[in-house]
Amino acid sequence: MAKKGNNGQKASQQNYSESMNTRYCVTRRYNLTFGEAVQNVRDQLEKSGFDIVSELDVKEYLSSKMEDMPEHIILMVCNRDTASNLMANDIQMSILFPCNVTVKEVEDSTVIEVSIEDTDTTWSSSFKTDVADIANKTKEALKNILSNIGRTNVKL
């Protein structure tokens, strides 16, 4: 058994009810299995022109530091047209992309939470009007993906 971190942190101590009040992401919950949710997210990203440029399995990565970590992945996603437009307007914005999409179990694997980065918030540090427009379009495209993942009869 892997040695746990000195902090004794447990994922089960997390308060997932905070999801509805987080400014930097938009979150929805689904009655799907983790595998179904991940596949549906991947399919919707592809249909919407987003590439998955990297993926981090949070459960695996933090297994030596946190106990009881539920399934949790981060997909780093990007749309080439959006990225090139963003960079043409503010070269320093490369620090803030690709965008993040998370898929995680939140209630004993019976409820899956999918969150998208709220680019209106995270990209607002640019102060450039064109970047604000790009951020809004990106957020709306990612929100559209949330609408097409699956059954959403779970309230936050």
TAWOWO-V261720 format. One record per residue. N is the residue number from 1. RES is the residue in three letters. PSI is psi in whole degrees, -180 to 180 (none if undefined). OMEGA is omega in degrees with one decimal (* if undefined). Layout:
n=N res=RES psi=PSI omega=OMEGA
n=N res=RES psi=PSI omega=OMEGA
This chain:
n=1 res=MET psi=136 omega=-178.4
n=2 res=ALA psi=143 omega=177.3
n=3 res=LYS psi=134 omega=179.7
n=4 res=LYS psi=157 omega=-179.3
n=5 res=GLY psi=161 omega=-178.9
n=6 res=ASN psi=-24 omega=-177.2
n=7 res=ASN psi=-17 omega=-178.1
n=8 res=GLY psi=29 omega=-176.4
n=9 res=GLN psi=141 omega=177.5
n=10 res=LYS psi=134 omega=178.0
n=11 res=ALA psi=-30 omega=-178.3
n=12 res=SER psi=-13 omega=178.7
n=13 res=GLN psi=-2 omega=-178.1
n=14 res=GLN psi=146 omega=179.7
n=15 res=ASN psi=95 omega=-177.6
n=16 res=TYR psi=-8 omega=177.1
n=17 res=SER psi=-15 omega=178.0
n=18 res=GLU psi=-15 omega=-175.5
n=19 res=SER psi=-37 omega=-175.8
n=20 res=MET psi=-11 omega=-177.5
n=21 res=ASN psi=17 omega=-178.1
n=22 res=THR psi=121 omega=-175.9
n=23 res=ARG psi=-32 omega=-169.5
n=24 res=TYR psi=5 omega=175.2
n=25 res=CYS psi=162 omega=175.3
n=26 res=VAL psi=130 omega=-171.5
n=27 res=THR psi=143 omega=171.5
n=28 res=ARG psi=155 omega=178.6
n=29 res=ARG psi=149 omega=-173.6
n=30 res=TYR psi=148 omega=170.8
n=31 res=ASN psi=76 omega=178.5
n=32 res=LEU psi=162 omega=169.6
n=33 res=THR psi=163 omega=177.9
n=34 res=PHE psi=-46 omega=-179.9
n=35 res=GLY psi=-42 omega=177.9
n=36 res=GLU psi=-44 omega=-178.7
n=37 res=ALA psi=-46 omega=179.7
n=38 res=VAL psi=-45 omega=-179.8
n=39 res=GLN psi=-42 omega=178.6
n=40 res=ASN psi=-41 omega=176.9
n=41 res=VAL psi=-47 omega=178.9
n=42 res=ARG psi=-46 omega=-179.4
n=43 res=ASP psi=-45 omega=-178.7
n=44 res=GLN psi=-38 omega=176.1
n=45 res=LEU psi=-46 omega=-179.9
n=46 res=GLU psi=-45 omega=179.4
n=47 res=LYS psi=-29 omega=-177.4
n=48 res=SER psi=5 omega=175.9
n=49 res=GLY psi=17 omega=177.0
n=50 res=PHE psi=139 omega=173.8
n=51 res=ASP psi=141 omega=170.8
n=52 res=ILE psi=109 omega=-175.4
n=53 res=VAL psi=-17 omega=177.2
n=54 res=SER psi=162 omega=-179.1
n=55 res=GLU psi=138 omega=177.9
n=56 res=LEU psi=122 omega=174.5
n=57 res=ASP psi=100 omega=-174.4
n=58 res=VAL psi=-40 omega=179.8
n=59 res=LYS psi=-48 omega=179.8
n=60 res=GLU psi=-46 omega=-176.8
n=61 res=TYR psi=-40 omega=-176.4
n=62 res=LEU psi=8 omega=-174.9
n=63 res=SER psi=-29 omega=-180.0
n=64 res=SER psi=-8 omega=-177.2
n=65 res=LYS psi=-23 omega=-177.0
n=66 res=MET psi=135 omega=176.6
n=67 res=GLU psi=156 omega=172.5
n=68 res=ASP psi=32 omega=-179.1
n=69 res=MET psi=122 omega=176.7
n=70 res=PRO psi=171 omega=175.8
n=71 res=GLU psi=136 omega=-175.2
n=72 res=HIS psi=119 omega=175.6
n=73 res=ILE psi=154 omega=172.7
n=74 res=ILE psi=124 omega=174.0
n=75 res=LEU psi=123 omega=175.3
n=76 res=MET psi=118 omega=-170.6
n=77 res=VAL psi=152 omega=-179.2
n=78 res=CYS psi=150 omega=172.5
n=79 res=ASN psi=124 omega=-173.5
n=80 res=ARG psi=-41 omega=179.4
n=81 res=ASP psi=-45 omega=178.8
n=82 res=THR psi=-46 omega=-178.7
n=83 res=ALA psi=-43 omega=-179.1
n=84 res=SER psi=-38 omega=177.1
n=85 res=ASN psi=-43 omega=178.3
n=86 res=LEU psi=-48 omega=-178.8
n=87 res=MET psi=-34 omega=178.9
n=88 res=ALA psi=-28 omega=-179.4
n=89 res=ASN psi=-31 omega=-178.9
n=90 res=ASP psi=98 omega=-174.9
n=91 res=ILE psi=-28 omega=-178.6
n=92 res=GLN psi=-12 omega=179.5
n=93 res=MET psi=-10 omega=177.3
n=94 res=SER psi=-22 omega=177.9
n=95 res=ILE psi=-21 omega=-174.7
n=96 res=LEU psi=7 omega=173.3
n=97 res=PHE psi=154 omega=14.2
n=98 res=PRO psi=168 omega=177.0
n=99 res=CYS psi=157 omega=178.7
n=100 res=ASN psi=139 omega=172.4
n=101 res=VAL psi=128 omega=179.1
n=102 res=THR psi=147 omega=174.4
n=103 res=VAL psi=124 omega=-177.9
n=104 res=LYS psi=151 omega=173.1
n=105 res=GLU psi=137 omega=179.3
n=106 res=VAL psi=-20 omega=-179.2
n=107 res=GLU psi=86 omega=176.9
n=108 res=ASP psi=42 omega=178.9
n=109 res=SER psi=14 omega=177.9
n=110 res=THR psi=-16 omega=179.4
n=111 res=VAL psi=133 omega=178.9
n=112 res=ILE psi=135 omega=178.9
n=113 res=GLU psi=130 omega=176.1
n=114 res=VAL psi=129 omega=179.5
n=115 res=SER psi=141 omega=174.0
n=116 res=ILE psi=150 omega=175.6
n=117 res=GLU psi=134 omega=175.7
n=118 res=ASP psi=92 omega=-175.3
n=119 res=THR psi=-23 omega=173.1
n=120 res=ASP psi=-38 omega=-179.6
n=121 res=THR psi=-52 omega=-172.7
n=122 res=THR psi=-28 omega=-180.0
n=123 res=TRP psi=1 omega=-176.5
n=124 res=SER psi=-12 omega=179.8
n=125 res=SER psi=-13 omega=-178.4
n=126 res=SER psi=-37 omega=-176.7
n=127 res=PHE psi=6 omega=179.0
n=128 res=LYS psi=131 omega=-176.4
n=129 res=THR psi=-44 omega=-179.6
n=130 res=ASP psi=-37 omega=177.7
n=131 res=VAL psi=-40 omega=177.8
n=132 res=ALA psi=-40 omega=177.9
n=133 res=ASP psi=-43 omega=178.3
n=134 res=ILE psi=-43 omega=-179.9
n=135 res=ALA psi=-44 omega=-179.4
n=136 res=ASN psi=-44 omega=178.8
n=137 res=LYS psi=-39 omega=179.1
n=138 res=THR psi=-45 omega=178.5
n=139 res=LYS psi=-45 omega=-179.2
n=140 res=GLU psi=-39 omega=177.8
n=141 res=ALA psi=-42 omega=178.8
n=142 res=LEU psi=-38 omega=176.3
n=143 res=LYS psi=-36 omega=177.8
n=144 res=ASN psi=-37 omega=177.2
n=145 res=ILE psi=-43 omega=178.0
n=146 res=LEU psi=-34 omega=-177.9
n=147 res=SER psi=-16 omega=-174.1
n=148 res=ASN psi=16 omega=-176.4
n=149 res=ILE psi=-41 omega=-178.1
n=150 res=GLY psi=-161 omega=-178.0
n=151 res=ARG psi=129 omega=-177.7
n=152 res=THR psi=41 omega=-177.8
n=153 res=ASN psi=30 omega=178.8
n=154 res=VAL psi=128 omega=-179.7
n=155 res=LYS psi=148 omega=174.6
n=156 res=LEU psi=none omega=*
